[in-house]
Amino acid sequence: MTTDTEIKLKGSKALATSLGHIGDERFISLIQRELFDCTKWQRDLWDDQSVEEISRKAMKVRKALDEQNDGTYP
């Protein structure tokens, strides 16, 4: 089972990779600043896409990151 610390570290790394360090801090502050229903947000975020489409996009991003980091990206 993944510990809370591991989840925080992986989440922070994912945000920093995607948004940069300043962007990830802004994202976190935006989440903390307002009432936020993460489950509803995620449900609405990909509402118009199938699981297969989301999976294909995720695999494409993962492949690009693996190539960029010589396969060392967790």
The first five atom37 places (N, CA, C, CB, O) and aatype in JSON, in Angstrom:
{
  "aatype": [12, 16, 16, 3, 16, 6, 9, 11, 10, 11, 7, 15, 11, 0, 10, 0, 16, 15, 10, 7, 8, 9, 7, 3, 6, 1, 13, 9, 15, 10, 9, 5, 1, 6, 10, 13, 3, 4, 16, 11, 17, 5, 1, 3, 10, 17, 3, 3, 5, 15, 19, 6, 6, 9, 15, 1, 11, 0, 12, 11, 19, 1, 11, 0, 10, 3, 6, 5, 2, 3, 7, 16, 18, 14],
  "atom_mask": [
    [1, 1, 1, 1, 1],
    [1, 1, 1, 1, 1],
    [1, 1, 1, 1, 1],
    [1, 1, 1, 1, 1],
    [1, 1, 1, 1, 1],
    [1, 1, 1, 1, 1],
    [1, 1, 1, 1, 1],
    [1, 1, 1, 1, 1],
    [1, 1, 1, 1, 1],
    [1, 1, 1, 1, 1],
    [1, 1, 1, 0, 1],
    [1, 1, 1, 1, 1],
    [1, 1, 1, 1, 1],
    [1, 1, 1, 1, 1],
    [1, 1, 1, 1, 1],
    [1, 1, 1, 1, 1],
    [1, 1, 1, 1, 1],
    [1, 1, 1, 1, 1],
    [1, 1, 1, 1, 1],
    [1, 1, 1, 0, 1],
    [1, 1, 1, 1, 1],
    [1, 1, 1, 1, 1],
    [1, 1, 1, 0, 1],
    [1, 1, 1, 1, 1],
    [1, 1, 1, 1, 1],
    [1, 1, 1, 1, 1],
    [1, 1, 1, 1, 1],
    [1, 1, 1, 1, 1],
    [1, 1, 1, 1, 1],
    [1, 1, 1, 1, 1],
    [1, 1, 1, 1, 1],
    [1, 1, 1, 1, 1],
    [1, 1, 1, 1, 1],
    [1, 1, 1, 1, 1],
    [1, 1, 1, 1, 1],
    [1, 1, 1, 1, 1],
    [1, 1, 1, 1, 1],
    [1, 1, 1, 1, 1],
    [1, 1, 1, 1, 1],
    [1, 1, 1, 1, 1],
    [1, 1, 1, 1, 1],
    [1, 1, 1, 1, 1],
    [1, 1, 1, 1, 1],
    [1, 1, 1, 1, 1],
    [1, 1, 1, 1, 1],
    [1, 1, 1, 1, 1],
    [1, 1, 1, 1, 1],
    [1, 1, 1, 1, 1],
    [1, 1, 1, 1, 1],
    [1, 1, 1, 1, 1],
    [1, 1, 1, 1, 1],
    [1, 1, 1, 1, 1],
    [1, 1, 1, 1, 1],
    [1, 1, 1, 1, 1],
    [1, 1, 1, 1, 1],
    [1, 1, 1, 1, 1],
    [1, 1, 1, 1, 1],
    [1, 1, 1, 1, 1],
    [1, 1, 1, 1, 1],
    [1, 1, 1, 1, 1],
    [1, 1, 1, 1, 1],
    [1, 1, 1, 1, 1],
    [1, 1, 1, 1, 1],
    [1, 1, 1, 1, 1],
    [1, 1, 1, 1, 1],
    [1, 1, 1, 1, 1],
    [1, 1, 1, 1, 1],
    [1, 1, 1, 1, 1],
    [1, 1, 1, 1, 1],
    [1, 1, 1, 1, 1],
    [1, 1, 1, 0, 1],
    [1, 1, 1, 1, 1],
    [1, 1, 1, 1, 1],
    [1, 1, 1, 1, 1]
  ],
  "atom_positions": [
    [[0.83, -1.18, 0.0], [0.0, 0.0, 0.0], [0.87, 1.24, 0.0], [-0.94, 0.0, 1.2], [1.88, 1.3, 0.71]],
    [[0.49, 2.21, -0.78], [1.23, 3.46, -0.88], [0.94, 4.32, 0.34], [0.88, 4.21, -2.18], [-0.21, 4.49, 0.73]],
    [[1.99, 4.87, 0.95], [1.8, 5.73, 2.12], [1.36, 7.13, 1.69], [3.1, 5.81, 2.95], [1.5, 7.5, 0.52]],
    [[0.83, 7.89, 2.63], [0.42, 9.26, 2.35], [1.61, 10.09, 1.87], [-0.21, 9.91, 3.59], [1.48, 10.92, 0.97]],
    [[2.77, 9.87, 2.48], [3.97, 10.61, 2.09], [4.35, 10.31, 0.65], [5.13, 10.27, 3.02], [4.7, 11.21, -0.11]],
    [[4.29, 9.03, 0.26], [4.61, 8.65, -1.12], [3.63, 9.29, -2.1], [4.58, 7.12, -1.28], [4.04, 9.75, -3.17]],
    [[2.36, 9.3, -1.75], [1.36, 9.92, -2.62], [1.64, 11.41, -2.77], [-0.06, 9.7, -2.08], [1.56, 11.95, -3.88]],
    [[1.97, 12.08, -1.67], [2.27, 13.52, -1.74], [3.5, 13.77, -2.61], [2.51, 14.09, -0.33], [3.5, 14.7, -3.42]],
    [[4.52, 12.95, -2.45], [5.74, 13.13, -3.24], [5.48, 12.89, -4.73], [6.84, 12.19, -2.75], [5.93, 13.67, -5.58]],
    [[4.76, 11.82, -5.05], [4.45, 11.52, -6.45], [3.55, 12.59, -7.05], [3.79, 10.15, -6.57], [3.73, 12.99, -8.2]],
    [[2.57, 13.05, -6.27], [1.66, 14.09, -6.75], [2.4, 15.39, -7.01], [0.0, 0.0, 0.0], [2.17, 16.05, -8.02]],
    [[3.29, 15.76, -6.09], [4.07, 16.98, -6.25], [4.97, 16.88, -7.48], [4.92, 17.24, -5.0], [5.1, 17.85, -8.24]],
    [[5.58, 15.71, -7.68], [6.45, 15.52, -8.84], [5.64, 15.6, -10.14], [7.18, 14.16, -8.75], [6.08, 16.19, -11.12]],
    [[4.43, 15.0, -10.13], [3.58, 15.04, -11.32], [3.16, 16.47, -11.64], [2.33, 14.14, -11.13], [3.18, 16.89, -12.79]],
    [[2.77, 17.21, -10.61], [2.38, 18.61, -10.83], [3.57, 19.44, -11.33], [1.83, 19.22, -9.53], [3.42, 20.23, -12.27]],
    [[4.72, 19.25, -10.72], [5.9, 20.01, -11.13], [6.29, 19.68, -12.57], [7.08, 19.74, -10.19], [6.69, 20.56, -13.34]],
    [[6.17, 18.4, -12.94], [6.49, 17.99, -14.3], [5.52, 18.62, -15.29], [6.46, 16.46, -14.43], [5.91, 19.07, -16.37]],
    [[4.26, 18.65, -14.91], [3.22, 19.15, -15.81], [3.16, 20.67, -15.84], [1.88, 18.6, -15.39], [3.03, 21.27, -16.91]],
    [[3.25, 21.31, -14.67], [3.02, 22.75, -14.56], [4.27, 23.56, -14.24], [1.98, 23.01, -13.52], [4.24, 24.79, -14.32]],
    [[5.34, 22.9, -13.88], [6.51, 23.62, -13.39], [6.33, 23.88, -11.91], [0.0, 0.0, 0.0], [5.22, 23.75, -11.39]],
    [[7.39, 24.26, -11.21], [7.32, 24.42, -9.76], [6.4, 25.57, -9.35], [8.71, 24.65, -9.19], [5.68, 25.45, -8.36]],
    [[6.42, 26.65, -10.07], [5.55, 27.78, -9.74], [4.1, 27.42, -10.02], [5.96, 29.04, -10.53], [3.22, 27.73, -9.23]],
    [[3.86, 26.76, -11.15], [2.5, 26.36, -11.5], [1.92, 25.37, -10.52], [0.0, 0.0, 0.0], [0.73, 25.44, -10.19]],
    [[2.74, 24.43, -10.04], [2.2, 23.46, -9.08], [1.85, 24.12, -7.76], [3.2, 22.32, -8.85], [0.87, 23.74, -7.13]],
    [[2.62, 25.08, -7.33], [2.3, 25.81, -6.1], [1.03, 26.63, -6.28], [3.47, 26.72, -5.69], [0.21, 26.72, -5.37]],
    [[0.88, 27.24, -7.44], [-0.36, 27.99, -7.71], [-1.57, 27.06, -7.69], [-0.27, 28.72, -9.06], [-2.61, 27.4, -7.13]],
    [[-1.43, 25.89, -8.31], [-2.52, 24.92, -8.33], [-2.93, 24.54, -6.91], [-2.11, 23.67, -9.13], [-4.12, 24.54, -6.58]],
    [[-1.97, 24.21, -6.09], [-2.26, 23.81, -4.71], [-2.92, 24.95, -3.95], [-0.98, 23.37, -3.99], [-3.88, 24.73, -3.21]],
    [[-2.43, 26.17, -4.13], [-3.04, 27.3, -3.42], [-4.46, 27.57, -3.9], [-2.18, 28.56, -3.59], [-5.32, 27.96, -3.11]],
    [[-4.72, 27.36, -5.19], [-6.08, 27.52, -5.7], [-7.02, 26.49, -5.1], [-6.09, 27.41, -7.23], [-8.16, 26.8, -4.76]],
    [[-6.55, 25.27, -4.96], [-7.36, 24.19, -4.39], [-7.66, 24.49, -2.92], [-6.63, 22.84, -4.52], [-8.79, 24.28, -2.47]],
    [[-6.68, 24.98, -2.19], [-6.86, 25.23, -0.77], [-7.7, 26.48, -0.51], [-5.51, 25.37, -0.1], [-8.34, 26.59, 0.53]],
    [[-7.71, 27.41, -1.43], [-8.36, 28.7, -1.24], [-9.88, 28.62, -1.32], [-7.86, 29.69, -2.27], [-10.57, 29.4, -0.67]],
    [[-10.4, 27.71, -2.09], [-11.84, 27.66, -2.31], [-12.42, 26.32, -1.91], [-12.16, 27.96, -3.76], [-11.71, 25.32, -1.82]],
    [[-13.72, 26.3, -1.68], [-14.39, 25.03, -1.45], [-14.27, 24.22, -2.73], [-15.89, 25.22, -1.03], [-14.58, 24.72, -3.82]],
    [[-13.82, 23.01, -2.61], [-13.46, 22.25, -3.8], [-13.86, 20.8, -3.63], [-11.96, 22.36, -4.07], [-13.44, 20.15, -2.67]],
    [[-14.64, 20.3, -4.55], [-15.04, 18.9, -4.56], [-14.22, 18.19, -5.64], [-16.59, 18.74, -4.81], [-14.57, 18.23, -6.82]],
    [[-13.14, 17.56, -5.21], [-12.2, 16.93, -6.15], [-12.87, 15.84, -6.98], [-11.01, 16.34, -5.39], [-12.58, 15.7, -8.17]],
    [[-13.76, 15.08, -6.37], [-14.44, 14.01, -7.1], [-15.29, 14.58, -8.22], [-15.3, 13.17, -6.15], [-15.25, 14.07, -9.34]],
    [[-16.07, 15.62, -7.93], [-16.91, 16.25, -8.95], [-16.03, 16.88, -10.04], [-17.84, 17.32, -8.32], [-16.33, 16.77, -11.23]],
    [[-14.96, 17.53, -9.62], [-14.06, 18.18, -10.57], [-13.49, 17.15, -11.55], [-12.91, 18.9, -9.84], [-13.49, 17.39, -12.76]],
    [[-13.02, 16.02, -11.04], [-12.46, 15.0, -11.92], [-13.53, 14.38, -12.81], [-11.77, 13.92, -11.1], [-13.27, 14.08, -13.97]],
    [[-14.72, 14.18, -12.26], [-15.81, 13.62, -13.05], [-16.15, 14.54, -14.22], [-17.06, 13.39, -12.17], [-16.36, 14.09, -15.34]],
    [[-16.2, 15.84, -13.94], [-16.53, 16.82, -14.97], [-15.37, 17.08, -15.93], [-16.95, 18.13, -14.33], [-15.58, 17.43, -17.09]],
    [[-14.15, 16.91, -15.45], [-12.95, 17.22, -16.24], [-12.88, 16.41, -17.52], [-11.71, 16.97, -15.41], [-12.52, 16.94, -18.57]],
    [[-13.22, 15.13, -17.44], [-13.12, 14.25, -18.61], [-14.49, 13.75, -19.05], [-12.2, 13.07, -18.3], [-14.6, 12.66, -19.62]],
    [[-15.51, 14.52, -18.78], [-16.88, 14.12, -19.05], [-17.12, 13.75, -20.51], [-17.82, 15.22, -18.65], [-17.91, 12.85, -20.79]],
    [[-16.46, 14.42, -21.42], [-16.71, 14.18, -22.85], [-15.76, 13.17, -23.48], [-16.62, 15.49, -23.59], [-15.74, 13.03, -24.7]],
    [[-14.97, 12.46, -22.66], [-14.0, 11.51, -23.19], [-14.25, 10.11, -22.61], [-12.56, 11.97, -22.88], [-14.63, 9.97, -21.45]],
    [[-14.03, 9.11, -23.43], [-14.18, 7.73, -22.95], [-12.94, 7.31, -22.17], [-14.42, 6.76, -24.14], [-11.9, 7.97, -22.22]],
    [[-13.07, 6.22, -21.45], [-11.94, 5.67, -20.7], [-10.8, 5.32, -21.67], [-12.37, 4.41, -19.9], [-9.63, 5.53, -21.35]],
    [[-11.15, 4.8, -22.83], [-10.14, 4.44, -23.82], [-9.37, 5.68, -24.3], [-10.79, 3.73, -25.01], [-8.15, 5.62, -24.46]],
    [[-10.08, 6.78, -24.53], [-9.41, 8.02, -24.97], [-8.46, 8.54, -23.9], [-10.44, 9.09, -25.32], [-7.34, 8.94, -24.19]],
    [[-8.93, 8.54, -22.66], [-8.1, 9.01, -21.55], [-6.88, 8.11, -21.41], [-8.91, 9.05, -20.23], [-5.77, 8.6, -21.2]],
    [[-7.08, 6.81, -21.51], [-5.98, 5.85, -21.4], [-4.94, 6.06, -22.51], [-6.51, 4.42, -21.46], [-3.74, 6.06, -22.25]],
    [[-5.42, 6.25, -23.75], [-4.49, 6.49, -24.87], [-3.65, 7.75, -24.62], [-5.27, 6.63, -26.19], [-2.44, 7.76, -24.87]],
    [[-4.31, 8.8, -24.15], [-3.58, 10.05, -23.87], [-2.56, 9.84, -22.75], [-4.57, 11.18, -23.48], [-1.43, 10.33, -22.84]],
    [[-2.95, 9.12, -21.71], [-2.03, 8.86, -20.6], [-0.82, 8.05, -21.05], [-2.76, 8.12, -19.47], [0.31, 8.33, -20.66]],
    [[-1.07, 7.04, -21.89], [0.04, 6.22, -22.4], [0.97, 7.05, -23.28], [-0.5, 5.02, -23.18], [2.19, 6.86, -23.26]],
    [[0.41, 7.98, -24.05], [1.22, 8.84, -24.91], [2.11, 9.75, -24.06], [0.31, 9.7, -25.84], [3.29, 9.93, -24.37]],
    [[1.54, 10.32, -23.0], [2.33, 11.18, -22.11], [3.42, 10.36, -21.42], [1.42, 11.86, -21.05], [4.57, 10.8, -21.32]],
    [[3.06, 9.17, -20.95], [4.03, 8.31, -20.27], [5.19, 7.94, -21.21], [3.34, 7.04, -19.75], [6.35, 7.97, -20.81]],
    [[4.86, 7.6, -22.46], [5.89, 7.25, -23.43], [6.83, 8.44, -23.68], [5.25, 6.79, -24.76], [8.04, 8.27, -23.74]],
    [[6.25, 9.63, -23.81], [7.06, 10.83, -24.03], [7.97, 11.09, -22.83], [6.17, 12.05, -24.3], [9.14, 11.45, -23.0]],
    [[7.45, 10.91, -21.62], [8.26, 11.12, -20.43], [9.36, 10.07, -20.33], [7.39, 11.08, -19.17], [10.49, 10.39, -19.96]],
    [[9.04, 8.83, -20.65], [10.06, 7.78, -20.65], [11.19, 8.1, -21.63], [9.44, 6.42, -20.99], [12.36, 7.92, -21.31]],
    [[10.83, 8.56, -22.82], [11.83, 8.91, -23.82], [12.65, 10.11, -23.37], [11.16, 9.2, -25.17], [13.87, 10.15, -23.58]],
    [[11.99, 11.07, -22.77], [12.66, 12.28, -22.3], [13.63, 11.97, -21.15], [11.62, 13.32, -21.84], [14.68, 12.6, -21.03]],
    [[13.26, 11.0, -20.31], [14.06, 10.69, -19.12], [14.78, 9.36, -19.23], [13.18, 10.68, -17.89], [15.14, 8.77, -18.22]],
    [[15.01, 8.89, -20.44], [15.71, 7.63, -20.67], [15.11, 6.47, -19.89], [17.17, 7.77, -20.31], [15.84, 5.59, -19.42]],
    [[13.78, 6.47, -19.75], [13.1, 5.37, -19.06], [13.21, 5.4, -17.56], [0.0, 0.0, 0.0], [12.84, 4.43, -16.91]],
    [[13.72, 6.5, -16.97], [13.9, 6.54, -15.52], [12.74, 7.19, -14.81], [15.16, 7.27, -15.19], [12.77, 7.29, -13.58]],
    [[11.72, 7.65, -15.53], [10.56, 8.27, -14.88], [9.75, 7.18, -14.19], [9.68, 9.03, -15.91], [9.45, 6.15, -14.8]],
    [[9.38, 7.39, -12.91], [8.68, 6.33, -12.16], [7.31, 6.02, -12.72], [8.53, 6.73, -10.71], [6.61, 5.16, -12.19]]
  ]
}
